[in-house]
């Protein structure tokens, strides 16, 4: 008679379980109570399950016992869930900062300009600090470091965890004497190793030539991302005079060899930003034909003399715009970038966020000129998981152009951002998205789109609050109220809607008690918020969070889109009990960074580091 699996010695059984794929392990644990107890009793298996639920993986370069890792991860996740700050550090920015900045891997960069002179507005240096953790020495001084390429700097791109790499884009100015004096610029990228401040040792050509152009074109806008051997740069001229027909240009290099593999051009208003979808694909939002265009940039060998444009695989169309509406800005970012964990050599934290299903944020500005030459501005934020978009690379449809109604509603969530600053794009990391709306009294809002976090909070929600019948009644009542208010707004010259002081008491149980701005339409621009139905849940700590699983509606009368737009990506929302005097907030793996600007809202003068580790 053969040996049964459960007859094996317990240590052998556990070793077999540890070797299973995580999904097989979860299936095994769900078969019965005994197998569930067996699986969860082993700290090594619990560690794997906790990491999977938090959408993180272990840093392969750090060795810690499993029980320490489990405790550390649980403490960090609990702190994020309740927005419990473990440590707060204020750091003044005493140099004359510019708008160039970045935040990734626990490192914060900001530009520095000259204090005087003809080129005082230009960024001449990059200053950076390694952000402290909650457990670091409280007396340790935070040192500002400097990167100086001795040229005016346009932007930077980072691959710190994977390559210890900083790509600094700068331009040189040339004066050519002919019949008349002409001035031209050439754009270059310097590849620098952050830890040494020198040229990166893996780059055979530490300086890449990008493009030359006339100075009358106006300063360019750049977007740089690095994944694996690929460095992608998007060059646009959004501030150039309309009489100058300078095109948007895309370049894809192998940064290690210095070889240019792809290049592409398009009319100047077509593209403004992009993000890596996978190591071999990028997504470039199209502003003229509003869509998320997926391009294949895989390296198939050495590039030839004629460099081709990358191939567009699919276009995921955005909702049709309203009459007289146009996209004037669309910035996007996904953090962290895809990378091979085997190649990670510079990450110092115990956990790394899984990049494949990390959030991608789109900050969108739409102008509607139906009421005059200077139209109404509508600010929107769209949240989607990276892997949900990646599923459209292959399969699902034979059509190259996919309408939003087919791809978008179930995997996305729209927010009106008229009362938030969308100037900074580094507002997501992994599964979380942070904001600080001005109308919320300076309270930080953290939204967690991790499906396991949503399920965990739903399990704590009162059953009557989430019953389909109760939700249907509340939803229909609010929908009727919303349309009535919108109708009044259309006849109100100021775009304001009277406040409703007699709000139904039973709405509080469904997540509306403290968030009137998300189910009413009293925004300064007259843009109605989406109707969002949520449920308040009381945690053991006493904190109240809000779980949102129902579809929200962005109404067509907002002036943004031609029809009502639905989205239903679930999330858990936590609002800080404390108010903060920040102009904006950023975030990375374990921190929120509060920005303090000068009185003109132009220059960052200090940052607060809020640690949650």
Residue pairs with C-beta under 8 A, 6 or more apart in sequence:
5 13
5 16
6 13
8 16
13 38
14 38
14 42
14 44
14 45
17 25
17 28
17 38
17 39
17 42
17 45
18 42
18 44
18 45
18 48
20 28
22 48
22 49
22 52
25 39
25 45
25 48
25 49
26 49
28 35
28 39
29 35
29 36
29 39
29 40
30 36
39 45
39 49
40 46
40 49
43 66
43 67
43 70
44 66
46 66
46 70
47 66
47 69
47 70
50 70
50 73
50 74
51 57
51 58
51 73
51 351
53 450
53 452
54 73
54 77
54 351
54 450
54 452
55 353
55 354
55 357
55 358
55 430
55 431
55 450
55 452
56 73
56 351
56 352
56 353
56 354
56 430
57 341
57 351
57 352
57 354
58 69
58 350
58 351
58 352
59 344
59 347
59 348
59 349
59 350
59 351
59 352
60 341
60 342
60 344
61 344
61 345
61 347
62 348
62 349
62 350
64 72
64 350
69 350
69 351
72 350
72 613
73 350
73 351
75 613
76 590
76 612
76 613
78 84
78 541
79 85
79 86
79 612
79 613
80 432
80 446
80 448
80 612
81 448
81 453
81 539
81 543
81 545
81 572
81 574
82 539
82 541
82 543
82 545
82 574
83 444
83 446
83 543
83 574
83 575
83 576
83 577
83 612
84 541
84 612
85 610
85 611
85 612
86 134
86 611
86 612
86 613
87 132
87 133
87 134
87 609
87 610
87 611
88 608
88 609
88 610
88 611
89 132
89 142
89 608
89 609
89 611
90 606
90 607
90 608
90 609
91 129
91 142
91 606
91 607
91 608
91 609
92 605
92 606
93 110
93 127
93 604
93 605
93 606
93 607
95 112
95 127
95 144
96 112
96 113
96 114
96 115
96 603
97 110
97 111
97 112
97 113
97 127
97 603
97 604
97 605
98 110
98 111
98 112
98 113
98 122
98 123
98 603
99 111
99 602
100 109
100 110
100 111
100 123
100 126
100 153
100 154
100 155
100 156
101 108
101 109
101 110
101 111
101 424
101 426
101 604
102 108
102 109
102 156
102 158
102 426
103 109
103 426
103 586
103 587
103 588
103 593
104 158
104 160
104 161
104 335
104 336
104 426
104 588
105 158
105 160
105 161
105 336
105 346
105 347
105 588
105 589
106 130
106 131
106 133
106 348
106 349
106 588
106 589
106 590
106 591
107 128
107 129
107 130
107 131
107 158
107 160
107 194
108 128
108 129
108 131
108 593
108 607
109 126
109 127
109 128
109 156
109 158
110 126
110 127
110 128
110 604
111 123
111 125
111 126
111 127
111 153
112 123
112 124
112 125
112 126
112 127
112 146
113 120
113 121
113 122
113 123
113 124
114 120
114 122
114 124
119 152
122 152
122 153
123 152
123 153
123 154
124 148
124 152
124 153
125 146
125 147
125 148
125 153
126 146
126 147
126 148
126 153
126 156
126 166
126 168
127 144
127 145
127 146
127 147
128 144
128 145
128 146
128 147
128 194
129 142
129 143
129 144
129 145
131 588
131 591
131 593
131 609
132 140
132 142
132 609
132 611
133 590
133 611
133 613
134 611
134 612
134 613
135 613
145 197
147 166
147 168
147 192
147 197
149 168
149 170
149 190
151 170
151 171
151 172
151 188
152 170
152 171
152 173
153 168
153 169
153 170
154 169
154 170
154 171
154 187
154 219
154 220
154 222
155 169
155 222
155 223
155 224
156 166
156 167
156 168
156 169
156 224
157 166
157 167
157 169
157 224
157 225
157 226
157 231
157 233
158 165
158 166
158 167
158 226
159 165
159 167
159 226
159 227
159 337
159 339
160 166
160 194
160 346
161 336
161 339
161 344
161 346
161 347
161 352
162 226
162 227
162 228
162 337
162 339
162 340
162 343
162 344
162 345
162 346
163 200
163 202
163 226
163 343
163 346
164 193
164 194
164 195
164 200
164 345
164 346
165 191
165 192
165 193
165 194
165 200
165 226
165 255
166 191
166 192
166 193
166 194
167 189
167 190
167 191
167 192
167 224
167 226
167 231
167 255
168 189
168 190
168 192
169 187
169 188
169 189
169 210
169 222
169 224
169 233
170 187
170 188
170 189
170 190
171 185
171 186
171 187
171 188
172 185
172 186
172 188
173 183
173 184
173 185
173 215
174 183
174 184
174 185
174 186
175 181
175 182
175 183
176 182
176 183
176 184
182 214
183 214
183 215
184 212
184 213
184 214
184 215
185 212
185 213
185 214
185 215
186 209
186 210
186 211
186 212
187 209
187 210
187 211
187 212
187 213
187 220
187 235
188 207
188 208
188 209
188 210
189 207
189 208
189 210
189 224
189 231
189 233
190 199
190 206
190 207
191 199
191 200
191 203
191 206
191 207
191 208
191 255
192 198
192 199
192 200
192 206
193 199
193 200
193 201
194 346
195 346
199 206
200 206
202 256
203 255
203 256
203 258
204 256
204 257
204 258
205 257
205 258
208 231
208 253
208 255
208 258
210 233
210 235
210 251
211 235
211 249
211 251
213 220
213 246
216 241
216 244
217 237
217 240
217 244
217 246
218 237
218 239
218 240
218 241
218 244
219 239
220 235
220 236
220 237
221 235
221 236
221 237
221 238
221 239
221 272
222 233
222 234
222 235
222 236
223 233
223 234
223 272
223 273
223 274
224 231
224 232
224 233
224 234
225 231
225 232
225 274
225 275
225 276
225 282
225 337
226 232
226 255
226 337
227 276
227 279
227 337
227 338
227 339
228 279
228 339
228 340
228 343
229 254
229 255
229 256
229 257
229 299
230 252
230 253
230 254
230 255
230 279
230 297
230 299
231 252
231 253
231 254
231 255
232 250
232 251
232 252
232 253
232 274
232 276
232 282
232 297
233 250
233 251
233 253
234 248
234 249
234 250
234 271
234 272
234 273
234 274
234 284
235 248
235 249
235 250
235 251
236 248
236 249
236 268
236 271
236 272
237 244
237 246
237 248
237 268
238 268
238 269
238 272
240 246
240 268
245 267
245 268
246 268
247 265
247 266
247 267
247 268
248 265
248 266
248 267
248 268
248 269
248 270
248 271
248 272
249 263
249 264
249 265
250 262
250 263
250 264
250 265
250 266
250 271
250 274
250 284
250 309
250 310
251 260
251 262
251 263
252 260
252 261
252 262
252 263
252 297
252 310
253 259
253 260
253 261
254 261
254 299
259 302
259 303
260 303
260 307
261 297
261 299
261 303
261 307
262 297
262 307
262 308
262 309
262 310
263 307
263 308
263 309
264 309
264 310
267 288
269 287
269 288
270 286
270 287
270 288
271 284
271 285
271 286
271 287
272 285
272 287
272 329
272 330
272 331
273 284
273 285
273 330
273 331
273 332
273 333
274 282
274 283
274 284
274 285
274 332
275 282
275 283
275 332
275 333
275 334
275 360
276 282
276 334
276 337
276 338
277 283
277 294
277 338
277 386
277 389
277 390
277 393
278 338
278 356
278 390
278 393
279 338
279 339
279 340
280 296
280 297
280 298
280 299
281 294
281 295
281 296
281 297
281 298
281 313
281 390
281 393
282 294
282 295
282 297
282 310
283 292
283 293
283 294
283 295
283 332
283 360
283 389
284 292
284 293
284 295
285 291
285 292
285 293
285 318
285 330
285 332
285 362
286 292
286 293
286 315
287 327
287 328
287 329
287 330
289 315
290 317
290 318
290 319
290 320
290 321
290 327
291 315
291 316
291 317
291 318
291 401
292 315
292 316
292 318
292 389
293 312
293 314
293 315
293 316
294 312
294 313
294 314
294 315
294 316
294 389
294 392
294 393
295 310
295 311
295 312
295 313
296 310
296 311
296 313
297 310
312 400
313 393
313 400
314 392
314 393
314 400
314 401
314 402
315 400
315 401
315 402
316 389
316 392
316 402
316 404
316 407
316 408
317 401
317 402
317 403
317 404
318 404
319 404
319 408
319 561
319 562
319 563
319 565
320 561
320 562
320 563
321 327
321 366
321 560
321 561
321 562
322 368
322 370
322 556
322 559
322 560
322 561
322 562
323 370
323 562
324 368
324 369
324 370
324 375
325 366
325 367
325 368
325 369
325 370
325 378
325 559
325 560
325 561
326 366
326 367
326 369
327 364
327 365
327 366
328 365
328 366
328 367
329 363
329 364
329 365
330 362
330 363
330 364
330 365
331 362
331 363
331 422
331 425
332 360
332 361
332 362
332 363
332 425
333 360
333 361
333 425
333 426
333 428
334 355
334 358
334 359
334 360
334 361
334 386
334 428
335 353
335 358
335 359
335 426
335 428
335 429
335 430
335 588
336 352
336 353
336 355
336 358
336 429
336 430
337 355
338 355
338 356
338 386
339 355
341 352
344 352
349 589
349 590
351 589
352 589
353 429
353 430
353 431
353 589
354 430
355 386
356 386
356 387
356 390
357 385
357 386
357 387
357 388
357 431
358 385
358 386
358 428
358 429
358 430
358 431
359 383
359 384
359 385
359 386
359 428
359 429
359 430
359 431
359 432
359 433
359 449
360 383
360 384
360 385
360 386
360 389
360 428
361 381
361 382
361 383
361 425
361 427
361 428
361 433
362 381
362 382
362 383
362 384
363 379
363 380
363 381
363 417
363 422
363 425
364 379
364 380
364 381
364 382
365 377
365 378
365 379
365 380
365 422
366 377
366 378
366 380
366 559
366 560
367 375
367 376
367 377
367 378
368 375
368 376
368 378
368 559
368 560
369 375
370 376
370 559
376 525
376 526
376 527
376 559
377 525
378 416
378 418
378 525
378 527
378 558
378 559
378 560
379 416
379 417
379 418
379 420
379 422
379 525
379 527
380 414
380 415
380 416
380 417
380 554
380 560
381 414
381 415
381 416
381 417
381 420
381 422
381 435
382 412
382 413
382 414
382 415
383 412
383 413
383 415
383 428
383 433
383 447
383 449
383 569
383 571
384 408
384 411
384 412
384 569
385 411
385 449
385 569
388 411
388 412
389 411
392 402
392 407
396 402
397 406
404 565
408 567
409 551
409 566
409 567
409 568
410 568
410 569
411 569
412 567
412 569
413 449
413 552
413 567
413 568
413 569
413 571
414 530
414 552
414 554
414 565
414 567
415 529
415 530
416 523
416 527
416 528
416 529
416 530
416 554
416 558
417 435
418 523
418 524
418 525
418 527
419 437
419 438
419 439
419 440
419 517
419 523
419 524
420 435
420 436
420 437
420 438
421 436
421 583
421 584
423 584
424 584
424 586
424 595
426 586
426 587
426 588
427 433
427 434
427 435
427 585
427 586
427 587
428 434
428 587
429 587
429 588
429 589
430 450
430 589
431 448
431 449
431 450
431 453
432 446
432 447
432 448
432 449
432 450
432 587
433 446
433 447
433 449
433 571
434 444
434 445
434 446
434 447
434 585
434 586
434 587
434 592
435 444
435 445
435 447
435 585
436 442
436 443
436 444
436 445
436 580
436 582
436 584
436 585
436 594
437 443
437 445
437 517
439 517
439 523
440 517
440 575
441 579
442 579
442 580
442 581
442 582
443 575
443 576
443 577
443 578
443 579
443 580
444 575
444 576
444 580
444 585
444 592
445 573
445 574
445 575
445 576
446 573
446 574
446 575
446 576
446 592
447 571
447 572
447 573
447 574
448 454
448 571
448 572
448 573
448 574
449 569
449 570
449 571
451 570
453 572
454 547
454 549
454 570
454 571
454 572
457 537
457 545
457 547
457 572
458 466
458 537
458 547
458 549
460 537
460 538
460 539
461 535
461 537
461 547
462 509
464 470
465 509
465 510
465 535
465 536
466 535
466 549
470 510
471 510
471 533
471 550
474 506
474 507
474 510
474 533
475 533
475 550
477 504
478 507
478 512
478 519
478 531
478 533
479 531
479 553
481 500
482 519
482 521
482 528
482 531
482 553
482 555
483 555
485 497
485 520
485 521
485 528
486 521
486 528
486 555
486 557
488 497
488 498
489 495
489 496
489 497
489 521
489 526
489 528
489 557
490 557
494 526
495 525
495 526
496 522
496 526
497 520
497 521
497 522
499 520
499 522
500 520
503 512
503 516
507 513
507 519
508 536
509 535
509 536
510 533
510 534
510 535
510 536
511 533
511 534
511 535
511 536
511 546
511 547
511 548
512 518
512 519
512 534
513 536
514 575
515 534
515 546
515 575
517 523
517 529
518 529
518 530
518 532
519 529
519 531
519 532
520 529
521 527
521 528
521 529
523 529
527 558
527 559
527 560
528 554
528 555
528 557
528 558
530 552
530 553
530 554
530 555
530 567
531 552
531 553
531 555
532 548
532 550
532 552
533 548
533 550
533 552
534 546
534 547
534 548
534 550
534 573
535 546
535 547
535 548
535 549
536 544
536 545
536 546
537 544
537 545
537 546
537 547
538 544
539 545
543 574
545 572
545 573
545 574
546 572
546 573
546 574
546 575
547 570
547 571
547 572
547 573
548 570
548 571
548 572
548 573
549 568
549 570
550 568
551 566
551 567
551 568
552 566
552 567
552 568
553 564
553 565
553 566
554 560
554 561
554 564
554 565
554 566
554 567
555 564
556 562
556 563
556 564
556 565
580 594
580 608
581 596
582 594
582 595
582 596
582 608
583 595
583 596
583 597
583 601
584 594
584 595
585 592
585 593
585 594
585 595
586 592
586 593
586 595
587 593
590 611
590 612
590 613
591 609
591 610
591 611
591 612
591 613
592 610
592 612
593 607
593 608
593 609
593 610
594 607
594 608
594 610
595 604
595 607
596 604
596 605
596 606
596 607
596 608
597 603
597 604
597 605
598 605
